[in-house]
Amino acid sequence: MLTKEGCHGRRDRLWKEINSSLGPVECVVVTEPAHITYLSGFSQSLYEFRSVLAGACLVLHKEGRAILVVDNLLRPYADLAFADEVLDPEWYSGKASAGSRRMGLLGAAKSALGNVEGKLVAGEASSTPVSLVDGLKEAGAHWVDLGNLLPSLRVSKDADEVAVFRRSVAAAEAGHRAALTRLRPKMTELDLYRLVADAAEDLLGEPAQVYGDFVSGPRCQEIGGFASARVIEKGDLVLLDFSVVVQGYRCDFANTFVCDGEPSAELSEAFLACRAAMEVGEKVARAGVACRSLDASIRGSLGQRARHFATHSGHGLGLGHPETPFIVPESTDTLQSGNIITLEPGQYVTGAYGLRIERNYLVTTEGLELLSRHELRLTQT
C-alpha cells in the first residue's frame, strides 16, 4: 500500500513546483481520481455498491493541511487515506431519497477551502467541476490551472509506489502461470480470462480489476482484443497481454504461446527475433536515454522484420496505461530514473500470425531492473 511518508513527500514536491511556477498559491483543489490516490492513498473499491458514481476531492493548504472530501458512503475508504481531516457530507442515509451524488460534495469542498477571498487557488481544469470554479471566483478567489504539474511528478515513481506495483506484478505472474499450465483445447477465450483473473485474485486475497488482450487464433493478427466466446483449438496461437490493478497501479506484460502444440519454424524465428530485440532494448535503456533512440534500437534489431512491427516499442506505467514516457519513433520523452516502463516488441503478419512479448522494468541510472519475471515461451510445457 502507499505510505504516509510517500504521500507527504509527493505533496511537498507538488508545493515546491507550484511555488516555482505558479506563484503565491494558498490552496490546491485536486479532483482527478488518480491524483487523489497519488497524494493521499485514497482508493475506493470497484466491487462494492458504495463506490458507484462516487466522487472525491482533496484540498491542500499551503501550511501543509490536507482535507479529503467524500460523501458518507465512502467514509470507510477515506479512513484509510492519509489526510489531516475528512469531510463526509451525507448523500444517502437509506431512509430518504438522494439527489445528485457528486453535486453534494461541492458545498463540503468549498468549506474545506475556507475563506478564499483574494487568494490564489490552483486546481485541475480538466476535472474540476465548473460550478466549483465559478463558486470560488464568486467568493473572490483567483483561479489558476495546475496544468501538467501532477502528471509530470508522477513520471518518476517513489519507493511506496514501486512496492504497490510489485504486488500487481506478483498477481499478474500468478495469472500468467495459470494460463500456461491450465489452458486446454476447447476452452474459450473467456475461460482463459477466468483462469488468469482467478489466480491473480487468489494471490491478492481480494477482488481485482483484470483487463487486457485475451485473443487466440486469427484474432492474434489483430494485435489485441477482449476475451470472447471463441473456442481455442489445439495448435492455436494465444496472445496474452494483461494488467492487474492494485490501488490504482497496474503492471502490463505479455507472452504469446501455442495451445497444446508446437510452433512452426516461421513462428519460432519471429519469436526469437522479438526476444533479441527486447534484449537490445534492455542493454540500451537507462536514465538519460532518449525514447526515440531506444525505439530505433529495438526496431533496428528486427531488421527487415520491422515492417511487421506496427505498435509501440514500449511505454510508461503507473496509475495510467500507457503513460509517459512513450517509446515510439517520434517520442519527445527521455528516460528518467524511477520510470516504470515496458518493452514490447511484436510481429503481426496478416494471414499468418500475430505475436508479442512484453516485460516491465524500473529505470535506474545504471540500466533496467527487471520487475516481471514471467516465462516468455511459445509452448505450454
C-alpha atoms as a printed R data frame, in Angstrom:
    type eleno elety resid chain resno       x       y       z
1   ATOM     1    CA   MET     A     1   0.000   0.000   0.000
2   ATOM     2    CA   LEU     A     2   1.042   3.625  -0.394
3   ATOM     3    CA   THR     A     3   2.578   5.071   2.762
4   ATOM     4    CA   LYS     A     4   2.030   8.210   4.802
5   ATOM     5    CA   GLU     A     5   5.640   9.245   4.214
6   ATOM     6    CA   GLY     A     6   5.289   8.738   0.479
7   ATOM     7    CA   CYS     A     7   2.093  10.791   0.236
8   ATOM     8    CA   HIS     A     8   3.561  13.625   2.314
9   ATOM     9    CA   GLY     A     9   6.701  13.622   0.198
10  ATOM    10    CA   ARG     A    10   4.675  13.892  -3.007
11  ATOM    11    CA   ARG     A    11   2.624  16.759  -1.577
12  ATOM    12    CA   ASP     A    12   5.831  18.568  -0.588
13  ATOM    13    CA   ARG     A    13   7.203  18.199  -4.116
14  ATOM    14    CA   LEU     A    14   3.947  19.482  -5.574
15  ATOM    15    CA   TRP     A    15   4.145  22.610  -3.432
16  ATOM    16    CA   LYS     A    16   7.743  23.210  -4.500
17  ATOM    17    CA   GLU     A    17   6.717  23.011  -8.144
18  ATOM    18    CA   ILE     A    18   3.747  25.307  -7.535
19  ATOM    19    CA   ASN     A    19   5.873  27.898  -5.742
20  ATOM    20    CA   SER     A    20   8.406  27.969  -8.571
21  ATOM    21    CA   SER     A    21   5.953  28.037 -11.472
22  ATOM    22    CA   LEU     A    22   2.552  29.382 -10.387
23  ATOM    23    CA   GLY     A    23   3.317  31.915  -7.687
24  ATOM    24    CA   PRO     A    24   1.727  32.514  -4.256
25  ATOM    25    CA   VAL     A    25  -0.937  29.792  -4.340
26  ATOM    26    CA   GLU     A    26  -2.732  29.376  -0.993
27  ATOM    27    CA   CYS     A    27  -4.857  26.288  -1.707
28  ATOM    28    CA   VAL     A    28  -4.920  23.413  -4.195
29  ATOM    29    CA   VAL     A    29  -8.042  21.529  -5.269
30  ATOM    30    CA   VAL     A    30  -7.308  18.008  -6.559
31  ATOM    31    CA   THR     A    31 -10.209  16.277  -8.301
32  ATOM    32    CA   GLU     A    32  -8.634  13.760 -10.705
33  ATOM    33    CA   PRO     A    33  -9.120  10.347  -9.009
34  ATOM    34    CA   ALA     A    34  -5.628   9.104  -9.861
35  ATOM    35    CA   HIS     A    35  -4.074  12.227  -8.359
36  ATOM    36    CA   ILE     A    36  -6.120  11.930  -5.182
37  ATOM    37    CA   THR     A    37  -4.718   8.423  -4.809
38  ATOM    38    CA   TYR     A    38  -1.207   9.654  -5.614
39  ATOM    39    CA   LEU     A    39  -1.266  12.354  -2.943
40  ATOM    40    CA   SER     A    40  -3.336  10.727  -0.196
41  ATOM    41    CA   GLY     A    41  -3.540   6.984  -0.791
42  ATOM    42    CA   PHE     A    42  -7.336   7.211  -1.085
43  ATOM    43    CA   SER     A    43  -8.676   4.383  -3.234
44  ATOM    44    CA   GLN     A    44 -12.235   3.097  -3.382
45  ATOM    45    CA   SER     A    45 -13.212  -0.432  -4.343
46  ATOM    46    CA   LEU     A    46 -14.831  -1.136  -7.694
47  ATOM    47    CA   TYR     A    47 -16.600  -4.112  -6.160
48  ATOM    48    CA   GLU     A    48 -18.912  -2.504  -3.646
49  ATOM    49    CA   PHE     A    49 -22.128  -0.568  -4.199
50  ATOM    50    CA   ARG     A    50 -20.921   2.410  -2.192
51  ATOM    51    CA   SER     A    51 -18.390   3.319  -4.905
52  ATOM    52    CA   VAL     A    52 -20.825   3.546  -7.835
53  ATOM    53    CA   LEU     A    53 -20.746   7.035  -9.436
54  ATOM    54    CA   ALA     A    54 -18.870   8.314  -6.382
55  ATOM    55    CA   GLY     A    55 -16.504  11.256  -6.450
56  ATOM    56    CA   ALA     A    56 -13.930  12.788  -4.135
57  ATOM    57    CA   CYS     A    57 -11.904  15.939  -3.702
58  ATOM    58    CA   LEU     A    58  -8.605  16.621  -1.942
59  ATOM    59    CA   VAL     A    59  -7.934  20.133  -0.678
60  ATOM    60    CA   LEU     A    60  -4.345  21.033   0.154
61  ATOM    61    CA   HIS     A    61  -3.477  24.142   2.167
62  ATOM    62    CA   LYS     A    62  -0.119  25.840   1.877
63  ATOM    63    CA   GLU     A    63   0.711  25.319   5.555
64  ATOM    64    CA   GLY     A    64   0.541  21.560   4.949
65  ATOM    65    CA   ARG     A    65  -3.006  20.610   5.960
66  ATOM    66    CA   ALA     A    66  -4.792  18.111   3.711
67  ATOM    67    CA   ILE     A    67  -8.591  17.705   3.754
68  ATOM    68    CA   LEU     A    68 -10.261  14.814   1.946
69  ATOM    69    CA   VAL     A    69 -13.858  15.369   0.863
70  ATOM    70    CA   VAL     A    70 -16.082  12.351   0.175
71  ATOM    71    CA   ASP     A    71 -19.710  11.515   0.849
72  ATOM    72    CA   ASN     A    72 -20.825   9.430   3.816
73  ATOM    73    CA   LEU     A    73 -20.803   6.102   1.936
74  ATOM    74    CA   LEU     A    74 -17.087   6.427   1.191
75  ATOM    75    CA   ARG     A    75 -16.046   7.074   4.768
76  ATOM    76    CA   PRO     A    76 -14.564   3.550   5.259
77  ATOM    77    CA   TYR     A    77 -12.125   4.160   2.384
78  ATOM    78    CA   ALA     A    78 -11.405   7.722   3.492
79  ATOM    79    CA   ASP     A    79 -10.386   6.484   6.936
80  ATOM    80    CA   LEU     A    80  -7.571   4.513   5.293
81  ATOM    81    CA   ALA     A    81  -6.207   7.563   3.459
82  ATOM    82    CA   PHE     A    82  -3.521   9.935   4.692
83  ATOM    83    CA   ALA     A    83  -5.363  13.196   5.306
84  ATOM    84    CA   ASP     A    84  -5.495  15.510   8.306
85  ATOM    85    CA   GLU     A    85  -9.264  15.778   8.115
86  ATOM    86    CA   VAL     A    86 -12.138  14.055   6.331
87  ATOM    87    CA   LEU     A    87 -15.373  15.820   5.439
88  ATOM    88    CA   ASP     A    88 -18.128  13.358   4.600
89  ATOM    89    CA   PRO     A    89 -21.463  15.083   3.942
90  ATOM    90    CA   GLU     A    90 -24.419  12.740   3.849
91  ATOM    91    CA   TRP     A    91 -25.575  11.746   0.401
92  ATOM    92    CA   TYR     A    92 -27.684   8.673   1.122
93  ATOM    93    CA   SER     A    93 -28.923   7.506   4.509
94  ATOM    94    CA   GLY     A    94 -31.001   4.544   3.425
95  ATOM    95    CA   LYS     A    95 -34.045   6.344   4.827
96  ATOM    96    CA   ALA     A    96 -34.751   9.102   2.308
97  ATOM    97    CA   SER     A    97 -34.325   9.723  -1.403
98  ATOM    98    CA   ALA     A    98 -30.949  11.053  -2.549
99  ATOM    99    CA   GLY     A    99 -30.107  13.673  -5.143
100 ATOM   100    CA   SER     A   100 -27.102  14.085  -7.425
101 ATOM   101    CA   ARG     A   101 -24.217  12.322  -5.748
102 ATOM   102    CA   ARG     A   102 -21.253  14.389  -6.857
103 ATOM   103    CA   MET     A   103 -23.041  17.724  -6.633
104 ATOM   104    CA   GLY     A   104 -23.415  17.082  -2.933
105 ATOM   105    CA   LEU     A   105 -19.652  17.328  -2.494
106 ATOM   106    CA   LEU     A   106 -19.381  20.907  -3.728
107 ATOM   107    CA   GLY     A   107 -20.539  22.556  -0.536
108 ATOM   108    CA   ALA     A   108 -18.125  20.498   1.549
109 ATOM   109    CA   ALA     A   109 -15.285  21.266  -0.864
110 ATOM   110    CA   LYS     A   110 -15.930  24.991  -0.500
111 ATOM   111    CA   SER     A   111 -15.983  24.547   3.271
112 ATOM   112    CA   ALA     A   112 -12.637  22.736   3.131
113 ATOM   113    CA   LEU     A   113 -11.148  25.688   1.262
114 ATOM   114    CA   GLY     A   114 -12.355  28.196   3.853
115 ATOM   115    CA   ASN     A   115 -12.199  31.919   3.168
116 ATOM   116    CA   VAL     A   116 -10.729  32.284  -0.309
117 ATOM   117    CA   GLU     A   117 -11.348  35.979  -0.891
118 ATOM   118    CA   GLY     A   118  -8.308  37.479  -2.574
119 ATOM   119    CA   LYS     A   119  -6.440  34.179  -2.526
120 ATOM   120    CA   LEU     A   120  -4.868  32.309  -5.424
121 ATOM   121    CA   VAL     A   121  -6.395  28.816  -5.692
122 ATOM   122    CA   ALA     A   122  -4.983  26.178  -8.057
123 ATOM   123    CA   GLY     A   123  -6.835  23.209  -9.482
124 ATOM   124    CA   GLU     A   124  -7.129  20.806 -12.373
125 ATOM   125    CA   ALA     A   125  -9.023  22.431 -15.226
126 ATOM   126    CA   SER     A   126  -9.546  19.051 -16.870
127 ATOM   127    CA   SER     A   127 -11.524  17.557 -13.969
128 ATOM   128    CA   THR     A   128 -12.695  20.270 -11.556
129 ATOM   129    CA   PRO     A   129 -16.468  20.926 -11.823
130 ATOM   130    CA   VAL     A   130 -17.245  24.244 -13.449
131 ATOM   131    CA   SER     A   131 -19.728  25.019 -10.656
132 ATOM   132    CA   LEU     A   132 -16.935  24.768  -8.077
133 ATOM   133    CA   VAL     A   133 -14.625  27.035 -10.068
134 ATOM   134    CA   ASP     A   134 -17.415  29.565 -10.602
135 ATOM   135    CA   GLY     A   135 -18.308  29.443  -6.913
136 ATOM   136    CA   LEU     A   136 -14.728  30.154  -5.898
137 ATOM   137    CA   LYS     A   137 -14.496  33.070  -8.288
138 ATOM   138    CA   GLU     A   138 -17.756  34.480  -6.930
139 ATOM   139    CA   ALA     A   139 -16.256  34.211  -3.441
140 ATOM   140    CA   GLY     A   140 -13.344  36.376  -4.550
141 ATOM   141    CA   ALA     A   141 -10.727  33.714  -5.295
142 ATOM   142    CA   HIS     A   142  -8.309  33.886  -8.202
143 ATOM   143    CA   TRP     A   143  -8.244  30.572 -10.081
144 ATOM   144    CA   VAL     A   144  -5.188  29.107 -11.824
145 ATOM   145    CA   ASP     A   145  -4.796  25.779 -13.609
146 ATOM   146    CA   LEU     A   146  -2.223  23.293 -12.299
147 ATOM   147    CA   GLY     A   147  -1.588  22.295 -15.892
148 ATOM   148    CA   ASN     A   148   0.793  19.367 -16.257
149 ATOM   149    CA   LEU     A   149   2.393  19.603 -12.808
150 ATOM   150    CA   LEU     A   150   0.874  16.450 -11.329
151 ATOM   151    CA   PRO     A   151   1.315  14.223 -14.422
152 ATOM   152    CA   SER     A   152   4.948  15.392 -14.568
153 ATOM   153    CA   LEU     A   153   5.544  14.489 -10.931
154 ATOM   154    CA   ARG     A   154   4.050  11.018 -11.464
155 ATOM   155    CA   VAL     A   155   6.597  10.092 -14.143
156 ATOM   156    CA   SER     A   156   9.267   9.055 -11.601
157 ATOM   157    CA   LYS     A   157   7.961   6.587  -9.009
158 ATOM   158    CA   ASP     A   158   8.619   6.630  -5.261
159 ATOM   159    CA   ALA     A   159   9.539   3.552  -3.235
160 ATOM   160    CA   ASP     A   160   5.994   3.003  -1.945
161 ATOM   161    CA   GLU     A   161   4.609   3.237  -5.492
162 ATOM   162    CA   VAL     A   162   7.118   0.649  -6.687
163 ATOM   163    CA   ALA     A   163   6.093  -1.606  -3.790
164 ATOM   164    CA   VAL     A   164   2.432  -1.458  -4.871
165 ATOM   165    CA   PHE     A   165   3.499  -2.101  -8.458
166 ATOM   166    CA   ARG     A   166   5.425  -5.206  -7.381
167 ATOM   167    CA   ARG     A   167   2.244  -6.556  -5.797
168 ATOM   168    CA   SER     A   168   0.432  -6.007  -9.083
169 ATOM   169    CA   VAL     A   169   3.223  -7.855 -10.897
170 ATOM   170    CA   ALA     A   170   3.085 -10.790  -8.477
171 ATOM   171    CA   ALA     A   171  -0.650 -11.165  -9.045
172 ATOM   172    CA   ALA     A   172  -0.257 -10.977 -12.827
173 ATOM   173    CA   GLU     A   173   2.583 -13.516 -12.769
174 ATOM   174    CA   ALA     A   174   0.260 -15.908 -10.934
175 ATOM   175    CA   GLY     A   175  -2.333 -15.344 -13.659
176 ATOM   176    CA   HIS     A   176   0.202 -15.976 -16.396
177 ATOM   177    CA   ARG     A   177   1.355 -19.234 -14.772
178 ATOM   178    CA   ALA     A   178  -2.254 -20.383 -14.592
179 ATOM   179    CA   ALA     A   179  -2.720 -19.685 -18.292
180 ATOM   180    CA   LEU     A   180   0.417 -21.587 -19.300
181 ATOM   181    CA   THR     A   181  -0.295 -24.630 -17.145
182 ATOM   182    CA   ARG     A   182  -4.070 -24.912 -17.217
183 ATOM   183    CA   LEU     A   183  -5.310 -23.743 -20.628
184 ATOM   184    CA   ARG     A   184  -6.625 -26.669 -22.666
185 ATOM   185    CA   PRO     A   185  -8.135 -27.050 -26.158
186 ATOM   186    CA   LYS     A   186 -11.895 -26.436 -26.314
187 ATOM   187    CA   MET     A   187 -11.727 -23.763 -23.623
188 ATOM   188    CA   THR     A   188 -12.862 -20.325 -24.725
189 ATOM   189    CA   GLU     A   189 -11.014 -17.024 -24.518
190 ATOM   190    CA   LEU     A   190 -13.394 -16.151 -21.704
191 ATOM   191    CA   ASP     A   191 -12.297 -19.326 -19.886
192 ATOM   192    CA   LEU     A   192  -8.715 -18.133 -20.334
193 ATOM   193    CA   TYR     A   193  -9.626 -14.786 -18.805
194 ATOM   194    CA   ARG     A   194 -11.181 -16.564 -15.812
195 ATOM   195    CA   LEU     A   195  -8.058 -18.677 -15.293
196 ATOM   196    CA   VAL     A   196  -5.939 -15.532 -15.171
197 ATOM   197    CA   ALA     A   197  -8.303 -13.449 -13.037
198 ATOM   198    CA   ASP     A   198  -8.943 -16.240 -10.517
199 ATOM   199    CA   ALA     A   199  -5.234 -16.869  -9.988
200 ATOM   200    CA   ALA     A   200  -4.492 -13.155  -9.613
201 ATOM   201    CA   GLU     A   201  -7.274 -12.664  -7.097
202 ATOM   202    CA   ASP     A   202  -6.247 -15.765  -5.146
203 ATOM   203    CA   LEU     A   203  -2.765 -14.319  -4.705
204 ATOM   204    CA   LEU     A   204  -4.085 -10.893  -3.691
205 ATOM   205    CA   GLY     A   205  -6.773 -12.306  -1.426
206 ATOM   206    CA   GLU     A   206  -9.333  -9.844  -2.757
207 ATOM   207    CA   PRO     A   207 -11.226  -8.945  -5.938
208 ATOM   208    CA   ALA     A   208  -9.129  -7.180  -8.556
209 ATOM   209    CA   GLN     A   209  -9.619  -5.467 -11.868
210 ATOM   210    CA   VAL     A   210  -8.012  -7.569 -14.596
211 ATOM   211    CA   TYR     A   211  -8.076  -6.290 -18.171
212 ATOM   212    CA   GLY     A   212  -6.172  -6.636 -21.413
213 ATOM   213    CA   ASP     A   213  -5.809  -8.727 -24.557
214 ATOM   214    CA   PHE     A   214  -7.017 -12.342 -24.408
215 ATOM   215    CA   VAL     A   215  -7.059 -13.401 -28.056
216 ATOM   216    CA   SER     A   216  -6.405 -16.592 -29.977
217 ATOM   217    CA   GLY     A   217  -6.067 -17.946 -33.495
218 ATOM   218    CA   PRO     A   218  -6.642 -15.369 -36.255
219 ATOM   219    CA   ARG     A   219  -7.552 -12.741 -33.633
220 ATOM   220    CA   CYS     A   220  -3.854 -12.541 -32.690
221 ATOM   221    CA   GLN     A   221  -3.189 -10.871 -36.045
222 ATOM   222    CA   GLU     A   222  -5.453  -8.015 -34.945
223 ATOM   223    CA   ILE     A   223  -2.876  -7.167 -32.213
224 ATOM   224    CA   GLY     A   224  -5.347  -7.463 -29.331
225 ATOM   225    CA   GLY     A   225  -8.884  -7.508 -28.031
226 ATOM   226    CA   PHE     A   226 -11.019  -8.501 -25.069
227 ATOM   227    CA   ALA     A   227 -11.847 -12.123 -24.282
228 ATOM   228    CA   SER     A   228 -14.634 -13.557 -26.402
229 ATOM   229    CA   ALA     A   229 -16.602 -16.799 -26.659
230 ATOM   230    CA   ARG     A   230 -14.203 -18.033 -29.336
231 ATOM   231    CA   VAL     A   231 -13.194 -21.661 -28.714
232 ATOM   232    CA   ILE     A   232  -9.429 -22.189 -28.566
233 ATOM   233    CA   GLU     A   233  -8.380 -25.237 -30.578
234 ATOM   234    CA   LYS     A   234  -5.289 -27.410 -30.265
235 ATOM   235    CA   GLY     A   235  -2.409 -25.663 -32.030
236 ATOM   236    CA   ASP     A   236  -3.998 -22.199 -31.880
237 ATOM   237    CA   LEU     A   237  -1.747 -19.270 -31.084
238 ATOM   238    CA   VAL     A   238  -2.728 -17.418 -27.899
239 ATOM   239    CA   LEU     A   239  -1.732 -13.787 -27.294
240 ATOM   240    CA   LEU     A   240  -1.993 -12.845 -23.627
241 ATOM   241    CA   ASP     A   241  -1.281  -9.207 -22.651
242 ATOM   242    CA   PHE     A   242  -2.947  -8.019 -19.462
243 ATOM   243    CA   SER     A   243  -2.843  -5.883 -16.330
244 ATOM   244    CA   VAL     A   244  -3.902  -6.358 -12.713
245 ATOM   245    CA   VAL     A   245  -4.873  -3.164 -10.900
246 ATOM   246    CA   VAL     A   246  -3.791  -2.762  -7.267
247 ATOM   247    CA   GLN     A   247  -4.688   0.508  -5.510
248 ATOM   248    CA   GLY     A   248  -4.864   2.168  -8.923
249 ATOM   249    CA   TYR     A   249  -1.427   0.953 -10.090
250 ATOM   250    CA   ARG     A   250  -1.139  -1.589 -12.857
251 ATOM   251    CA   CYS     A   251   1.559  -3.759 -14.405
252 ATOM   252    CA   ASP     A   252   1.319  -4.701 -18.081
253 ATOM   253    CA   PHE     A   253   3.140  -7.654 -19.612
254 ATOM   254    CA   ALA     A   254   2.654 -10.148 -22.389
255 ATOM   255    CA   ASN     A   255   3.518 -13.538 -23.830
256 ATOM   256    CA   THR     A   256   2.365 -15.492 -26.865
257 ATOM   257    CA   PHE     A   257   2.200 -19.281 -26.928
258 ATOM   258    CA   VAL     A   258   0.714 -22.244 -28.785
259 ATOM   259    CA   CYS     A   259  -2.147 -24.064 -27.086
260 ATOM   260    CA   ASP     A   260  -1.165 -27.708 -26.571
261 ATOM   261    CA   GLY     A   261   1.084 -27.794 -29.603
262 ATOM   262    CA   GLU     A   262   4.418 -26.917 -31.163
263 ATOM   263    CA   PRO     A   263   5.198 -23.706 -33.059
264 ATOM   264    CA   SER     A   264   6.140 -23.691 -36.714
265 ATOM   265    CA   ALA     A   265   9.686 -22.814 -37.738
266 ATOM   266    CA   GLU     A   266   8.449 -19.477 -39.082
267 ATOM   267    CA   LEU     A   267   6.751 -18.631 -35.789
268 ATOM   268    CA   SER     A   268   9.799 -19.693 -33.773
269 ATOM   269    CA   GLU     A   269  12.039 -17.450 -35.854
270 ATOM   270    CA   ALA     A   270   9.719 -14.471 -35.306
271 ATOM   271    CA   PHE     A   271   9.595 -15.144 -31.575
272 ATOM   272    CA   LEU     A   272  13.386 -15.333 -31.309
273 ATOM   273    CA   ALA     A   273  13.665 -12.065 -33.266
274 ATOM   274    CA   CYS     A   274  11.393 -10.401 -30.718
275 ATOM   275    CA   ARG     A   275  13.454 -11.828 -27.845
276 ATOM   276    CA   ALA     A   276  16.617 -10.460 -29.433
277 ATOM   277    CA   ALA     A   277  15.005  -7.036 -29.944
278 ATOM   278    CA   MET     A   278  13.908  -6.977 -26.304
279 ATOM   279    CA   GLU     A   279  17.456  -7.828 -25.201
280 ATOM   280    CA   VAL     A   280  18.814  -4.960 -27.296
281 ATOM   281    CA   GLY     A   281  16.371  -2.596 -25.614
282 ATOM   282    CA   GLU     A   282  17.353  -3.910 -22.190
283 ATOM   283    CA   LYS     A   283  21.022  -3.136 -22.906
284 ATOM   284    CA   VAL     A   284  20.375   0.352 -24.289
285 ATOM   285    CA   ALA     A   285  17.815   1.663 -21.804
286 ATOM   286    CA   ARG     A   286  18.897   3.723 -18.792
287 ATOM   287    CA   ALA     A   287  18.147   7.135 -17.331
288 ATOM   288    CA   GLY     A   288  19.074   9.872 -19.795
289 ATOM   289    CA   VAL     A   289  18.426   7.865 -22.971
290 ATOM   290    CA   ALA     A   290  16.074   9.450 -25.489
291 ATOM   291    CA   CYS     A   291  12.992   7.278 -26.011
292 ATOM   292    CA   ARG     A   292  13.045   7.710 -29.784
293 ATOM   293    CA   SER     A   293  16.620   6.413 -29.756
294 ATOM   294    CA   LEU     A   294  15.580   3.395 -27.686
295 ATOM   295    CA   ASP     A   295  12.698   2.745 -30.095
296 ATOM   296    CA   ALA     A   296  15.076   2.967 -33.049
297 ATOM   297    CA   SER     A   297  17.433   0.431 -31.440
298 ATOM   298    CA   ILE     A   298  14.617  -2.062 -30.918
299 ATOM   299    CA   ARG     A   299  13.248  -1.630 -34.445
300 ATOM   300    CA   GLY     A   300  16.747  -1.721 -35.900
301 ATOM   301    CA   SER     A   301  17.379  -5.071 -34.252
302 ATOM   302    CA   LEU     A   302  14.386  -6.502 -36.108
303 ATOM   303    CA   GLY     A   303  15.894  -5.582 -39.483
304 ATOM   304    CA   GLN     A   304  13.518  -6.431 -42.335
305 ATOM   305    CA   ARG     A   305  11.059  -7.760 -39.770
306 ATOM   306    CA   ALA     A   306  10.479  -4.187 -38.566
307 ATOM   307    CA   ARG     A   307   7.879  -3.840 -41.305
308 ATOM   308    CA   HIS     A   308   5.728  -6.307 -39.351
309 ATOM   309    CA   PHE     A   309   6.057  -4.289 -36.133
310 ATOM   310    CA   ALA     A   310   3.211  -1.763 -36.207
311 ATOM   311    CA   THR     A   311   2.917  -0.991 -32.492
312 ATOM   312    CA   HIS     A   312   4.957   0.966 -29.947
313 ATOM   313    CA   SER     A   313   8.210  -0.444 -28.575
314 ATOM   314    CA   GLY     A   314   7.123   0.323 -25.027
315 ATOM   315    CA   HIS     A   315   5.671   2.897 -22.681
316 ATOM   316    CA   GLY     A   316   5.440   4.076 -19.106
317 ATOM   317    CA   LEU     A   317   3.186   2.600 -16.441
318 ATOM   318    CA   GLY     A   318   1.770   3.581 -13.071
319 ATOM   319    CA   LEU     A   319  -1.642   4.993 -12.317
320 ATOM   320    CA   GLY     A   320  -2.195   5.310 -16.064
321 ATOM   321    CA   HIS     A   321  -1.781   2.966 -19.038
322 ATOM   322    CA   PRO     A   322   0.002   3.900 -21.145
323 ATOM   323    CA   GLU     A   323   1.649   6.956 -19.685
324 ATOM   324    CA   THR     A   324   4.883   8.917 -20.073
325 ATOM   325    CA   PRO     A   325   7.482   8.001 -21.241
326 ATOM   326    CA   PHE     A   326   6.366   6.820 -24.669
327 ATOM   327    CA   ILE     A   327   8.899   4.664 -26.529
328 ATOM   328    CA   VAL     A   328   7.863   5.430 -30.096
329 ATOM   329    CA   PRO     A   329   9.584   6.776 -33.247
330 ATOM   330    CA   GLU     A   330   8.525  10.408 -32.720
331 ATOM   331    CA   SER     A   331   8.781  10.487 -28.932
332 ATOM   332    CA   THR     A   332   9.946  13.684 -27.234
333 ATOM   333    CA   ASP     A   333  10.476  11.872 -23.912
334 ATOM   334    CA   THR     A   334  13.706  10.894 -22.178
335 ATOM   335    CA   LEU     A   335  14.013   8.037 -19.694
336 ATOM   336    CA   GLN     A   336  14.279   9.176 -16.079
337 ATOM   337    CA   SER     A   337  15.426   7.299 -13.020
338 ATOM   338    CA   GLY     A   338  12.310   5.984 -11.324
339 ATOM   339    CA   ASN     A   339  10.320   5.414 -14.523
340 ATOM   340    CA   ILE     A   340   8.474   2.117 -14.724
341 ATOM   341    CA   ILE     A   341   8.376   1.083 -18.370
342 ATOM   342    CA   THR     A   342   7.542  -1.792 -20.682
343 ATOM   343    CA   LEU     A   343   9.418  -3.115 -23.686
344 ATOM   344    CA   GLU     A   344   7.121  -4.998 -26.070
345 ATOM   345    CA   PRO     A   345   8.401  -5.988 -29.499
346 ATOM   346    CA   GLY     A   346   5.958  -7.846 -31.719
347 ATOM   347    CA   GLN     A   347   5.341  -9.317 -35.162
348 ATOM   348    CA   TYR     A   348   1.986  -9.167 -36.940
349 ATOM   349    CA   VAL     A   349   1.696 -10.869 -40.322
350 ATOM   350    CA   THR     A   350  -1.730 -10.818 -41.965
351 ATOM   351    CA   GLY     A   351  -2.958 -14.281 -42.812
352 ATOM   352    CA   ALA     A   352  -0.221 -15.972 -40.797
353 ATOM   353    CA   TYR     A   353   0.253 -14.989 -37.144
354 ATOM   354    CA   GLY     A   354   0.473 -12.208 -34.586
355 ATOM   355    CA   LEU     A   355   2.719 -12.349 -31.542
356 ATOM   356    CA   ARG     A   356   4.023 -10.040 -28.839
357 ATOM   357    CA   ILE     A   357   6.198 -10.348 -25.762
358 ATOM   358    CA   GLU     A   358   6.482  -7.737 -23.017
359 ATOM   359    CA   ARG     A   359   8.225  -7.173 -19.721
360 ATOM   360    CA   ASN     A   360   8.183  -4.425 -17.095
361 ATOM   361    CA   TYR     A   361  11.233  -2.608 -15.741
362 ATOM   362    CA   LEU     A   362  12.304   0.043 -13.274
363 ATOM   363    CA   VAL     A   363  14.643   2.576 -14.889
364 ATOM   364    CA   THR     A   364  17.839   3.440 -12.997
365 ATOM   365    CA   THR     A   365  20.988   5.402 -13.849
366 ATOM   366    CA   GLU     A   366  22.788   2.078 -14.406
367 ATOM   367    CA   GLY     A   367  20.144   0.470 -16.590
368 ATOM   368    CA   LEU     A   368  16.950  -1.505 -16.063
369 ATOM   369    CA   GLU     A   369  15.777  -3.551 -13.098
370 ATOM   370    CA   LEU     A   370  13.545  -6.373 -14.295
371 ATOM   371    CA   LEU     A   371  10.220  -6.325 -12.428
372 ATOM   372    CA   SER     A   372   8.204  -9.004 -14.259
373 ATOM   373    CA   ARG     A   373   9.729 -12.476 -14.349
374 ATOM   374    CA   HIS     A   374   7.012 -14.417 -16.142
375 ATOM   375    CA   GLU     A   375   8.166 -17.037 -18.634
376 ATOM   376    CA   LEU     A   376   8.496 -15.933 -22.226
377 ATOM   377    CA   ARG     A   377   7.970 -19.056 -24.285
378 ATOM   378    CA   LEU     A   378   5.993 -20.334 -27.248
379 ATOM   379    CA   THR     A   379   4.967 -23.650 -25.717
380 ATOM   380    CA   GLN     A   380   2.963 -24.527 -22.640
381 ATOM   381    CA   THR     A   381   5.417 -27.184 -21.439
